């Protein structure tokens, strides 16, 4: 009888420990990238100069991370949920110069990504509090770029899913593919404020079958108002097309308009091919400042956890002004700056 009671107690403790144990997860994503280009400058006196913008080949860590996440049942319908996720640059440490002029390496490799505590209720949804990605991150069905691609593995809009401190995010239950979301970033009037003041956002998305579509609106006072719509559609079992449009009002200057279109095609091999085009007008609110990028690439699935990457990109940016204050390039007053460049890269990504 004592042996039976002991076995039962051990089994109960094991189940309790298993329920309480967090999941350890992460990824390492390392690429080798080479970018080349040139910059043309027109100075205030109308003189012109061109500069090589060739870059050295670089080994880049791309959103490599490690994290802990889990949940703990509080009632039959409510769980406490948590996540502690930290970025790691697996190619190098953060360098700085000490008081004697010697180069050293900082030891604080871990930097906060999405970290939170929250409550998840089956009927009422999920409320999270902590350092969180803005809700527009959940309405981006167009971006297919990967790795250390020229211009970054993001859409080119100036405001794109920043992580905001001291933030609450709410997600409704998924009802027939429809989900609503909201966010509030607190203004604590200290150096932890991400957007300089309090901010709020609302949005919704619909994900069902071959179609995903959504919209968000985020506002931080009168200084920032961002409206985004995005969607994708699988036109066949192997081809998916995506698009995104975003209008950003910076309160001063012109509204920025950002467009992205993309496509992915699975093949009969482990390769998936993709392409993406980005265009931004009035970048950062500057009149007629423009960005254009075209990306092509491929992903090779070695297995469920390991993916190989190859990609290339063309990027063009242009900023000019007729304003007397002009714009600045390397501390010089100039009338216009234009950049044209190409980049290639490849690497390997491992998830666990």
N, C-alpha and C positions, 0 to 999 in steps of 0.2 A: 504493500500500500504506500509506504514511504517512497519507494522507488517511482511509483506511478505519479505521486504528487510532485516529486522533484522533476520528473520528465515534463510534466505539464507546465510547471513554473518556468523551466528553461525554455520551452517552446514559446510560452507567452512573452517572455523577455526578448526572445529572438525576433518575434513578429514586431514588438514595440520598437526595438532598435532598428529593424529594417525600415519601418515606416518613418522613423526620425532621421535616418541617414540621408545626407544631401547627395545629389548627383554631381560628380566631377566631370567637367566637359571643357572643350577648348579646340583650338586649331593653330597650326603653324602654317604660314603661307609666305614663301620666299621666292622672289623673282630676281632675274638679272635684266636690267633695263638700260637702253642706250637712246638718248634723244639728241637731235641735231636741229639747227635752225638759224635764222638771222633776224636781227632787229633793225628797223629803219626809223630814224629819228629826224624830225624837222624842228629846228630850234626857233626861238622867238624872232631871230633876225633872218629867217628863211633859209639859213644854211642847212645842209643835209649831211647825214652821216649814217653809215651802216656798220653794224657790229655782228661778229659771229656769236651765236648763242649756243654753240656746240657744248654738250655736257659730257662729263666723263661717264664711262659705264659704271653703273651702280648696282649693288646688291641691296634689295629693299625688302623689308618685312611689312606685310600688308594686312593690317587689322588682326595680327596674331594675338591670341588671348588665352586666358585660362579662367575658369569660373566654377562657382558652387551654386547650385540652386535646389530648391526642394519645397515641400509643403508639409503642414502639420494640421491634422483635423482638429477643429475646435468644437464643432457641432456636427450633426448629421449632414447639414447642407453648407457649412462654412469652413473654409480652410485658411490658415495663415500661410502665405506664400512669400518666398524670399529668393533673392539672387545677389551674389557678390561676384562681379565680373571685372577683370583687370587686363589691360593691354600689356603686351610684352613685345619689345623690339628684339627679335631673335638674331638680328644681324649685327647689333652694336649696342653699347650703352650710350647714355647721354653725356657728351663730353663737355667739360668746362675748364677754365684756366684758374689755377689757384693763385694765392697771393705772391708766390715766388716766380710766377710765369710758367710753371710746369704744367703740362697737359695731364689731366687725371680723368677718371671715369666715375660717374655717380653710381651709387649702388641701388638707388630707388627705381628699379626697372618697372615696377608695377604702378600703373596709372588707371584711375577709375573710368570704367565704361558705364553701362547701365547697372546701377546698384539700388536695391529697394527692399522694403518690407511692404506687405499688403494683405488685403483680405479678398478672398474669392468666394462668392456665393452663387450657388447654382441658379437661383431665381433672379437675383438683382445685379449680377455682374461682378467685375473685379476693380478694386480701387488700390492703386499703388502710390507709395510715397518715397521719394529719394532723388537720385540723379538719374534722369530718364531722357530718352530720345523724344524729341517733339513728335506729335502725332502725325505730321506729314510724312514721316518715315514709313508709315503703314499704308500710305497711298502713293506708292511709286511702283507702277507696273511696267515701266518703260526701260529702266536702267538695266543693261546686261553687261556692262563693262566689268573687267576683272583686273586684279593685280596692280602693278605700278604703271598703268597706261598713262600716256601723256594727257595732262588735264585732270587726272585723278579718276578713280573708279566710282564716279558719281555723275549725276546730271550736272550741267554747268550753271544752274541757277545760283545766284549769290547767297540766298537763304535756302539751305537744304538740310533739314532734320538735325539741327544742332542738339547736343546733349545739354539739358538745362538743369541747373542745380535747384534744390529746394522746391521740388515740383511734385504735383499730384497728377496722375493720369487715371482716367476712368474708361473702362471698356464694358459695354453691355454684353449680355449673353448673345450668342449667335443664334438668330432666329431665321431659319430657312435661307441661310447664306447672308443675311443682312446683319451688320453690326454697327453700332454707334459708338463714338469715342469723344472724349473731352480732355482738356489739360488746363492746369493753372500753375504758373511759375510765380513764386512769391518774390516780392521786392523786399529784401531784408536790409537794404541800404548799407551793404558792406561789400567787401571784395569777392564775395562768393556769388553775387548776382551775375547771371549769364547774359541777360539781354538788357541790363542797365535799369530795368524797372519791372513791375509786375506785367505778366502776359497771360492771355487765355487763348484757347483754341477749341474748335468743335469740328466734327467730321463724321463721315460715315462711309462704309464700303459694302459692296455686294460681291460675293464670290460664290459662283455656282457653275459647275460644269466647265465649258470651254471659255467662260467669260468672267473677267474680274474688272470692277470699275469702282471708283471712289472719288471723294472730294473732301478738302479740308479748308478751314479758314483760321488763321492765327493772327493775333494783334497784340502789339506791345505799345500801349498809349497811341499817340499820333505819329510816333517815329517809325513804326513798322506795321504794315498790313499786308498779309500774304494769302492769296487765294490760289489753290491748286486743284486741278482735276487730272485724273490719270486712269488708264485702263489698258487691258490687253485682251486678245481673243485668239483662240486656237482655230485657225481657218482649216486645219487638217490635223490628223494625228501626229504629224511631225513638224508643223510650222505654226509658230505663234508670233503675232504682231502686237506691238505695244506703242503707246503714245502718252505724252504728258504735256500739259500747258500750265504755266504758273505766271501770275501777275503779282509783282511786288511793288508796293508804294512805300518809299523811304521818307515821305513827307516833304523832302526837298528834291529838286530836279525832276526828271521824267520817270514815269513808272517803268520798271524793268519787265520785259516780256521774254520768257524762256520757253523754248519748244524742244521736245525730244521725240524722236521716232526710232523704233528698233524692231529687229526680227531675230528669231532663233529657229534653227532647223536641225532636228535630229537626223542622223544618218544610220545606215545599216551597220555601221561600225561603232566602236565606243566614242567616236568623235561627235560633238555638237558644234555647229558653226553659228556665229552670230555677227550682227552688224548694228551699228548705232550712229545716228546723226543728231548733233546738238546745235541749236542756234539761239543766241541770246542778244537781244537788242536793248540799248540803254543800260548797259551793264552797271550795276551799282547805283543806278539813277542818273548816270552821266549821259547827256544828250548824244545820241548816235554812236556811243561806244558799243562795239560789237565783238562777239565771239562766235566762232564756228569750228566744229570738230566732226571728223568722220573716223569711225573705229571699225575694224574688222578683226575677228579672232576666232579661236576654237578652243574647246575644252575636251580633254581626253579622260574618260573615266576608267582608271585602272581597276578600281573596285569601289565599294560603297563609301569608303573613307578617304580615298586618295584620288586626286584629280590633277592632271597636267594641263598647263595653260600656254598658249601662244597668241600674240596679238600685235597689231600695228595701228598707228593713229596719225592723222594729220590735224594740226591745230593752227588756227589763224585768229589773232586778236588785233583790234584796232581801237585806239582812243585818240580823239582830236577835239580841239576847241577853238572857237573864235573869241572866247571871253578874254578880257585883258589879264585876268589872273593866270590864265594858261593852266598847264598841267606840268608835273615835274617828272623828270627821268634822271636818276642818279644825282639828285639835288640840283639839276639844271632846269630852268624854265623852258618848256618846249611847246610847240603847237600840236604835234601829233607823234604817236608812237605806234608802230606796226610790227607785229611778230608773226613769222611763218615758220613752222617747224614740223618735223616728223619724228616718230618714235617707234621703236620695236622692243619687244620683251617676251620673256617666257619664264616659267617656273613651275613649282609644284606646291600643292596644298594638301594638308592632311588634317582631318577632323577626328576628334575622339570624344 
